[in-house]
Amino acid sequence: MSTNITELYDIPSSIIIFKATFLGTIIVLSLILNTLTLIILHRMRDMNPITRVFLTSMTVTDLCSLGYYFPIFASTVVNRWPFSDQYCTIVAFLTICLGSLYCLNLPLVNFERFIAVTRPFQYTTRLTVTRARATVITLWSVAAFSAIARSLLPYKISYSPHMHGCTVGSQSVGSDIVGTIYTIVLAIIPLCLSIYFFIRLYTVARHHARQIQVQERSCQRNAVQGGSRSELERKTSVTFFLMTVSLVVCMAPKIIVYTYENITAEELNMWFVSIAVVMSALNTIINVIIYYWRTAAFRKAARDIILAQLKRIVRNELV
């Protein structure tokens, strides 16, 4: 292992201000919103327990990512790496571990919803809470192992001034073939799986909707019951469609940056790189916003917790 930290790099002040402002805001919001989400998921006992397991994994991933984005924010503010070489190594491996977790978590949620919609009578036997927890543990283990396995290959830890972050790269001059393979296997393929599961989920939901329209002509009662179920499936499909699209949109620019620079060993435009970093950080809060917007029970639980805390603060102030 070798560590290469370059301190001097000329970056326009406009890019630094843009990146630092947005990253700082996102980090604060991510800490507040994801902590609140963990509390809500713990208290929402009427939620599907399997969905709760997967959403908890996504939320914990978002919180852990602050250990990656905060150093980038601090480095952006001072326009150099202000921490130790050892912490640069940690951040570099968090890049691999958390990056793969981001892209692997959502396919799990889409797969769970796909089974729930397409195999409703087999859902409780095929997907149990124990299996869901085991799957999440396996997922985190794969992500951790992927980062550790990278250390078994010839590599170097480099501070990338144009990214304001530490990355793992090949020791040889030229393209980083291993890094490209990692990006394809741990990012691009999982994103494609997310899109595939959603398309299948949406197709099945549309098929159910057409069946219900036929039932409406023959039986009013079945229409009411089926319509309610169809609406729930449609709403769930739209919710996870939005989460899938947001993940693809937020992570695609960063994947492009890593893939291009791994293959060509050249740096992309600094504005594009900065926007890519900010968009990937935005993904840590956008799922919370989508789920809050689309789920009434989640909104109610959030309001109850916030109001309870405000009342407690008021009581303490009066005392």
NORNOR-V279719 format. One record per backbone hydrogen bond with DSSP energy under -0.5 kcal/mol. NH is the residue of the N-H (numbers start at 1). CO is the residue of the C=O. If there is no record, write none. Layout:
BEGIN
{{NH,CO} {NH,CO}}
END
This chain:
BEGIN
{{2,155} {4,157} {5,3} {6,4} {6,159} {7,5} {11,9} {15,12} {16,12} {17,13} {18,14} {19,15} {20,16} {21,17} {22,18} {23,19} {24,20} {25,21} {26,22} {27,23} {28,24} {29,25} {30,26} {31,27} {32,28} {33,29} {34,30} {35,31} {36,32} {37,33} {38,34} {39,35} {40,36} {41,37} {42,38} {43,39} {44,40} {45,43} {47,44} {52,48} {53,49} {54,50} {55,51} {56,52} {57,53} {58,54} {59,55} {60,56} {61,57} {62,58} {63,59} {64,60} {65,61} {66,63} {67,64} {68,65} {69,65} {70,66} {72,68} {73,69} {74,70} {75,71} {76,72} {77,73} {78,74} {79,75} {80,75} {82,80} {88,84} {89,85} {90,86} {91,87} {92,88} {93,89} {94,90} {95,91} {96,92} {97,93} {98,94} {99,94} {99,95} {100,96} {101,97} {102,98} {103,99} {104,100} {105,101} {106,102} {108,104} {108,105} {109,105} {110,106} {111,107} {112,108} {113,109} {114,110} {115,111} {116,112} {117,113} {118,114} {119,115} {122,119} {123,119} {126,122} {127,123} {128,126} {132,128} {133,129} {134,130} {135,131} {136,132} {137,133} {138,134} {139,135} {140,136} {141,137} {142,138} {143,139} {144,140} {145,141} {146,142} {147,143} {148,144} {149,145} {150,146} {151,147} {151,148} {152,148} {152,149} {153,150} {156,169} {157,2} {158,156} {158,167} {159,4} {160,158} {160,165} {161,159} {163,160} {164,160} {165,160} {167,158} {169,156} {176,262} {177,175} {180,176} {181,177} {182,178} {183,179} {184,180} {185,181} {186,182} {187,183} {188,183} {189,184} {191,187} {192,188} {193,189} {194,190} {195,191} {196,192} {197,193} {198,194} {199,195} {200,196} {201,197} {202,198} {203,199} {204,200} {205,201} {206,202} {207,203} {208,204} {209,205} {210,206} {211,207} {212,208} {213,209} {214,210} {215,211} {216,212} {217,213} {217,214} {218,214} {218,215} {219,215} {223,219} {224,220} {225,221} {226,222} {227,223} {228,224} {229,225} {230,226} {231,227} {232,228} {233,229} {234,230} {235,231} {236,232} {237,233} {238,234} {239,235} {240,236} {241,237} {242,238} {243,239} {244,240} {245,241} {246,242} {247,243} {248,244} {249,245} {250,246} {251,247} {252,248} {253,249} {255,251} {256,252} {257,253} {258,254} {259,255} {260,256} {261,257} {262,258} {263,259} {264,260} {265,261} {273,269} {274,270} {275,271} {276,272} {277,273} {278,274} {279,275} {280,276} {281,277} {282,278} {283,279} {284,281} {285,282} {286,282} {287,283} {289,285} {290,286} {291,287} {292,288} {293,289} {294,290} {295,291} {296,294} {299,295} {300,296} {301,297} {302,298} {303,299} {304,300} {305,301} {306,302} {307,303} {308,304} {309,305} {310,306} {311,307} {312,308} {313,309} {314,310} {315,311} {316,312} {317,313} {318,314} {319,315}}
END
